[in-house]
Amino acid sequence: MEQEKVNGNKEPSAEASSYRCSACHGDEDWGLGHPLRGRAKSRSLSAAPVLASAREFRRTRSLHGPCPVTTFGPKACVLQNPQTIMHIQDPASQRLTWNKSPKSVLVIKKIRDASLLQPFKELCAYLMEENNMIVYVEKKVLEDPALLSDDHFGPVKRKFCTFREDYDDISNQIDLIICLGGDGTLLYASSLFQGSVPPVMAFHLGSLGFLTPFNFENFQSQVTQVIQGNAAVVLRSRLKVRVVKEPRGKKVAVPNGISENGVLAAGLDVEVGKQAVQYQVLNEVVIDRGPSSYLSNVDVYLDGHLITTVQGDACPAGVIVSTPTGSTAYAAAAGASMIHPNVPAIMVTPICPHSLSFRPIVVPAGVELKIMLSPEARNTAWVSFDGRKRQEIRHGDSISITTSCYPLPSICVRDPVSDWFESLAQCLHWNVRKKQAHFPEDEEDADEEGGEERAGS
């Protein structure tokens, strides 16, 4: 790829451009083993030549958060803009491109929904017969009695590659993901990929569809455009969440060497005698008091500094840590603002706070939040990740949250701005109201004449 240039087309010196990416936590320099695997990166204005007295300064955290990995699966990446000089591209310039033609596609279908059987069969037949693609589906999808009894679908069904969640790792075998259903299908697809995520094309066949912009009526032409690399993408940032727990005599079951949606068993490590598990979260992390009748009482740290103690006095009391994508989900229901997915940020929203002055806040992407039970807490807390993997948090346990360098590339119908505001209006009815009627022309003329008479008098 072509390297970007700044300051009159002069390349910065090697010393000036050796800034650390916060995704690597200061351990690796850009271009030296970075997750982008040697691809050319966009430099920020801060990477320009600096004064000799400041040359020893090395930025360990970017103001825009971790530099995201822009390669998705084995063959896809974002088309680089040679004019870009910032870490984050202009949303309008984010276009999908393929290094090689995609050959394998993962089709995610909402389970136990009879209305999706026909679209599912049409899509899979089209992908296999018209595009000669390898189609992966979850094994339990093919166990639907309606599909088992369909003899006409038999030849297509025999060509499927199947997998089982939590047992089979398909992260390096998928070029493209297509979701059929509601927003939950996109969240589920995200959970299957704990590293780089292939491009996701989501069809609106569910109840809400805020994150699923495509209609299925003309799916053939839309899928063809995506396969040809003619599409815009929005990079939906995810949260990297690390849960560290005190061992309590109970071993963690790890089926077939894989745990928690594709995280290798090596992800379960020991930190000073503690067990740690890592998650990639698209919407939000929710910490609440669970079934206890006591106040929720958790401490929130930002980059090692205690910023507040969250106290809540209701059944779901707690705190929500969400991405911009998640700001329109549970966080919005709890009174938070809605943030466009291209904004590099993390939102912290209290649930039923005991203090009326506790308002939702937005912090920069890339900071590290750490949440623990307060020493004086009378009860435990519970945590869930995108509504799944709910588990108890006790004294001595901790939850560390920061922006992941592996975003989810969501394919747009038009562009990131138009799609988002269209979803706000259509799904959430944001600022949708009946418009005020205008005055009839004769009344307007009468008002103007009346004004002239008053001016003359």
Buried (B, 14 or more C-beta within 10 A) or exposed (E): EEEBBBEEEEBBEEEBBBBBBBBBEEEBBBBEEBBBEEBBBBBBEBBBBBEEEEEEEEBEBBEBBBBBBBBBBBBBBBBBBEEBBEBBBEBEBBBBBBEEEBBBBBBBBBBEBEEBBEBBBEBBBBBBEEBEBBBBBBEEBBEBEEBEEBEEBEEBBEEBBBBEBBEBBBBEBBBBBBBBBBBBBBBBBBBBBBBBBBBBBBBBBBEBBBBBBBEBEEBEEBBEBBBEBEBBBBBBBBBBBBBBBEEEEEEEEBEEEBBBBBBEBEBBEEEEEBBBBBBBBBBBBBBBBBEBEEBBBBBBBBEEEEEBBBBBEBBBBBBBBBBBBBBBBBBBEBEBBBBBBBBBBBBBBBBBBBEEEBEBBBBBBBBBBBBBBBEEBEBBBBBBBBEBBEEEBEEEBBBBBBBBBBBBBBBBBEBBBBBBEEBBEBBBEEEEEEEEEEEEEEEEEEEEEEEEEEEEE
